[in-house]
């Protein structure tokens, strides 16, 4: 190293050249539209084209009783969607990963693949299949419950205000549980055997070993997964749209920010689209996700580093 | 040798070009923009040949695009000046906007326009009714389709009044062989379109109530607008198990498989049902409140055709539009697409018995269109979308009819001036 740095450094053009395509593509398809959207949210159509109105659109969104009711409803539904994923998807993912990494498990490859496969399915297929499974008319769900004598528990879940969103959350968990499982699995495999052996020498085995040794070591992975879940959930749209439609029925009980944005931006049925208010909602989504990710980066991740070796 | 052959070639091509020029001087080709790609065969095999035979020298090309892309594609083509001569018109605001931008020509004086009633034209007129810019083609009628075999088996009569209607439903429910009515609330629009807009006109007296609402003389909280919700709320007892999660195709299948006795319908179902159901079907209009009341039906204007203001072939296009307004077109169109009824005032002879039944109501009942479509769905919140949600809520029992009406009225008042008085 010393030898190399003592010479006069040539300008390393190749770095710029190799970065250029990615930077160019990312800028044109991600960064420019993002700033375009932010800019759009500050304008309203007027007689002479778009007129600058400052933060008026945001004031409408948060101040007008109707807009704000829809917005807070969508935001709360989104939060609940996220809570379901955090409480169900991630613990199950960790559990599955722990089971998979157990050396006594046979057919490991098969389980791993089977659990991961739904992740690569299209939302349209997942939505359609689950709609059929849960259908009170043709679905297998009422029949299966009947077999075990629990027919009374069946309800048309997707059509009930109180259950619809939770049901959709669980469908999404079913689809995506493979991702935390894979990431945690990889993290568990990366734990050096020496540490585990040292733990065994100290008499820490079985469950104790998982809680005291492995879990602290995979916490950074869990943190990453939480952020991915957060970003994914607050950008969610497809599953709700394919199963419940753009009006996110019944009675907007499954309306999340994504469907709210879609309806506003593009319009729906007789409702004409309002790109400016749509851009305002999109900007709010961006800010919410930005705040969430910053919280993670500056508050949580800095603490997690201490556990790393 | 070489020279000679070149000359021949040149001469040949001159002759060719010449003949093309001669042909185009005589023949005009009109292009129709449409979203009805399902109707391509009907246009090519029946409608266009019939027109071309009667009007030699005018060729017509039907060029449809996908329904979901139509509005955007059409706007882009019109702006770029590459749109066809004839434009298929969506009802109300979408077409009105094109007219206001000067992209659709005023057709108020077109020969043949007198064949249509004011209600038929209302979807393609300016708000004050002074200019009409599209020739109405077809409407869809709401009512109830029923399983005739099931009615015979249970010894049921077709209900005329609401009381009889619920008595029939009670009997079907008691018997238990059939689900009394096939409708779900999952897709929301079913509840609003086949429910509220189907039975509603009998309460608000069709056009009278609809126009009064637009002028701000009636409110959605008035009894005639709340009562349909009260009736809808009673429907929930007669729908299949788990109707809250029953989607539109589910309802169609329940009925065509013979598992349900009555289907709240739109006439567009006719051709599908004819293919799928292997029992005899009948239809009845929405039951009136008391015997002898005037009945009102939703005869909703759905499709029309207009003239691109920038068309170089305006004369030929007008000839075509006059033909579209003629009884001849109406007859071919209505028979090729049973369930899409001609809006022409002259009655059209149809062969499909179910379609005949539907259209016969025009003679007995007053026609109106869906209450939310004209003007009232221009603002935010959108009245049509809100009506979907409210109708589903009322049937699901999660909102009372009064609460739903109150919410709709507040939403409408928030942006629609005539209602703010």
Interface residues (C-beta under 8 A of the other chain):
Chain A: X66 X131 X134 X135 X136 X137 X138 X142 X154 X155 X156 X157 X158 X159 X160 X161 X244 X245 X247 X249 X250 X251 X252 X268 X269 X270 X271 X272 X274
Chain B: X92 X93 X184 X185 X186 X187 X188 X189 X240 X241 X242 X243 X244 X245 X246 X247 X250 X254 X372 X373 X377 X378 X380 X381 X382 X384 X385 X388 X389 X392 X393 X396 X398 X399 X411 X414
